[in-house]
Amino acid sequence: MSTHTSAATAGGAGSLLSGLEIRRIDWSRLRVLAGLISPLLLLVVWALAVRAHWFTEQILVPPAAVLDAFEEVWDSGELPDGLKISLYRLAAGFALGSLSGLALGTLLATSRQAQIYIGPTFNALRQVPTLALTPMFILIFGIGETLKIAIILKATLFPVAIATVEAVRDIPRAYLEVGRALRLPPWTQFRRILFPASVPPILTGVRIALGRSWMVLVAVELLAADTGIGQLMEIGRQMLRIDIVMVGVIVTGLIGFSLDRGLRLLEWALLPWKRP
Amino acid sequence: MTAMKNFVCWVALACGLMAGIASTETSAADPQTIRIAAVAMQVAGKPGYMAAAQYVSEDQTLLAELEKRHVRLEWIPISPTSVAALVNEDFTSHRIDFAFYGDLPSVILNASGFQTRLVAPGNLGNNVYLVVPPTSTAKSIADLKGKRIALHRGRPWEVSFGKLVASNGLKVTDFKIVNLNPQAGASALVAGSVDAFFTLDDAYLLSDRNVGRIIWSSHRAPVDWKMRAELWGTREFVEQHPDLTQLLVNSELRAVAWISQEQNRSRYIKDLADRYGYPQSVVQRDSDNANISWKDYWSPLYTPSVTQHYEAVVAYARSANLIRSDVDVKTLIVPTFVREGLKQLSLDHYWVAQATP
């Protein structure tokens, strides 16, 4: 959310200043700085709210206390251990989910039979919110690692599969015909035509799926887990340690942000023709 | 123009926010309502409160006296799934003045800097249970070393669990504690995801359905191993409105005096079972404390064992890293209301202070 606003601010400021004929500044660097405005503003509002005692100190802890809590849970190993296990769950569930999503999506897009037989079930299942499946998943998978991986698999599979279906279907007929007319071997057709044409929308789907999986994972860890970043936050809440909860919120946000950035970098590296 | 509009919007929003905050502050200081939170089971859409709280909520004498002063009593039912966190959050955000709830969360709250006071002890405490799946070979807590145990952290029975574990020469960290609320803990036990479940009298519901086996309960343990849940008030309210606090404490005393009479015992058990939607036999077995008489069980006296109990809670919370600063138990306990109330109700010779076994 905050990155959106900041990007908009940066764009607005950019066009305004360039109108003033200041052109020697490297805008790409300033844009990064402009992205810091909204988090800093948030920090200022937070500090002010603490000062003005808008809420009791147990509920709204000062930023410095959150920093202390961060050091505390980092040094005690709770945070690194929680992160390690959460990221492992994410990696396992996400790898399984996106691979099967890719396979299922390709199948649905290329085979009429698959579309007829699996299509309706697929479309019905994808309407069920992942978190709503938690109680049922707990009964089936228990509360161990399988539960979290299954939940992430569900959260990843559908967006990736849908993106794949659309991507494959939207490849312009003309491209395929050119390939056929030139009698390109199948591998070349895939490498030069199918892959470049379908990868961008699929990657977007994967990126959305990754963000969603991370959120869902943290939410499930809040409900049913013995470890992980979500559980660290839940225990913090039970102990009335809102500083620890805040550490969890901030770390979760930063990780979600970095994951998204990481995939954008991947897009940039994989799709050289898409670079601005 | 739009900038101007935006500015006006922001100012309006800010004013609204401040007004909102101001109004919550005045209502907190407003003695026109007393807001009490209590654990409640929702049966047929009606909240049924724990132990004596139900009788306080129905006490016509209290309601009449409050009405004379134009004070309204507002009850906030708290779901048993997460009492500790919910009540503490309600206290810190000034949504309640009193709460019937447990020992450990009260200590956690006071360690955070928010001050509450124990104004009336409830009873000697609820029994706690260790349940394993019926097929388990475990016979004692020692057999469960290294195994997964469902336990809701920060709830009062965590302290009892700590005592049980320590008495067997073990540490809480010798077990894989799975932090689950009692409902989820029961499901986890039935689904076989945990090797044991530490809980309250809902243990009987599992054992009666043959999905769990109770291998230990606090019935035979020292009395202090039970978990206490009683009437707490914010320091602010108790100090600013001692007269209203006294009325509330008197009502609690009337309730426990009635319950504690042997001839009312079965009636109490039946009513509690109905309110909770439990079979009567569950409440019956849970309340069957062989080493304490029914009357003494309901004693509201501040015996030294109350202080010792809370000191043990603080010590456990410190050792388990649940709190960072010490809590002075003596400041938490305000015995004046009970002393005065017993006198007013001519009950000052009804209970005799005795060292609990």
Interface residues (C-beta under 8 A of the other chain):
Chain A: W54 F55 T56 E57 Q58 I59 I138 L139 G142 I143 G144 L223 A224 A225 D226 Q231 E234 I235 R237 Q238 M239 L240 R241
Chain B: L17 I21 S82 A84 A85 N88 E89 T92 S93 H94 I108 L109 S112 G113 F114 R148 H152 R153 G154 R155 K176 I177 V178 N179 L180 A184 S187 A188 A191 G192 S193 V194 L322 I323
